[in-house]
């Protein structure tokens, strides 16, 4: 897992000029790890609204598998963890 300081050390202002917040960098990191850069905005939204520990647990689950569609497996795991179907108040209590 990367810390915020590691992400900021690797930050290239010319290449990453549209990333202003830390959650945006983590969302792009998720998209790259899941090899699903087409849905980058979805992962940025998830990084903003879902607790980091839940996202990291789902990412760990997916990275241990040999799935072809890692993005779909990641979303399934988030559903299994109970992120979807709850109100925002309950999500932040996780």
C-alpha positions in Angstrom: 0.0 0.0 0.0 1.2 3.5 -0.8 1.1 6.3 1.7 0.2 9.8 0.8 3.8 10.9 0.9 4.8 8.2 -1.6 2.1 9.3 -4.0 3.1 12.9 -3.7 6.8 12.0 -4.3 5.8 10.3 -7.5 3.6 13.2 -8.5 4.7 14.7 -11.9 3.0 18.1 -12.4 3.3 17.8 -16.2 1.9 14.3 -16.5 -0.6 14.5 -13.6 -1.8 18.1 -14.1 -5.5 17.3 -13.6 -5.0 15.6 -10.2 -5.5 18.1 -7.5 -6.7 16.1 -4.5 -5.3 13.0 -2.9 -8.5 11.0 -3.5 -8.2 11.7 -7.2 -4.7 10.2 -7.2 -6.0 7.1 -5.3 -8.8 6.7 -7.8 -6.4 6.8 -10.7 -4.2 4.3 -8.8 -7.2 2.0 -8.4 -8.0 2.2 -12.1 -4.4 1.3 -13.0 -4.2 -1.6 -10.6 -7.4 -3.0 -11.9 -6.4 -2.3 -15.6 -9.6 -0.5 -16.1 -8.6 3.1 -17.1 -11.8 3.6 -19.1 -13.7 3.9 -15.8 -11.2 6.2 -14.1 -13.9 8.6 -13.0 -15.9 5.9 -11.3 -12.8 4.9 -9.2 -12.2 8.6 -8.3 -15.8 8.9 -7.2 -15.4 5.8 -5.1 -12.2 7.1 -3.6 -14.0 10.2 -2.6 -17.1 8.6 -1.0 -16.2 5.2 0.2 -13.8 4.7 3.2 -10.2 3.9 2.1 -10.1 0.7 4.2 -13.0 -0.8 2.4 -11.5 0.0 -1.0 -8.2 -1.5 0.0 -9.8 -4.7 1.2 -11.6 -5.1 -2.1 -8.4 -4.3 -4.0 -6.5 -6.9 -2.0 -9.1 -9.5 -2.8 -9.0 -8.7 -6.5 -5.2 -8.6 -6.7 -5.0 -12.1 -5.3 -7.3 -13.5 -8.0 -6.5 -14.2 -11.6 -9.7 -12.6 -13.0 -9.9 -11.3 -16.5 -12.2 -8.5 -15.6 -10.7 -7.2 -12.4 -12.9 -4.1 -12.4 -16.1 -6.2 -12.4 -14.7 -8.4 -9.6 -13.8 -5.3 -7.6 -17.3 -3.9 -7.9 -18.8 -7.3 -6.9 -16.6 -7.3 -3.8 -17.7 -3.8 -2.8 -21.3 -5.1 -3.1 -20.4 -8.1 -0.9 -18.9 -5.8 1.7 -22.1 -3.9 1.8 -21.1 -0.6 0.3 -24.0 -0.5 -2.1 -27.6 -0.4 -0.9 -26.7 1.7 2.2 -27.2 5.3 2.9 -24.1 7.6 2.9 -24.3 7.9 6.7 -24.0 4.1 7.1 -21.0 4.0 4.6 -19.0 6.5 6.6 -19.6 4.4 9.8 -17.7 1.4 8.3 
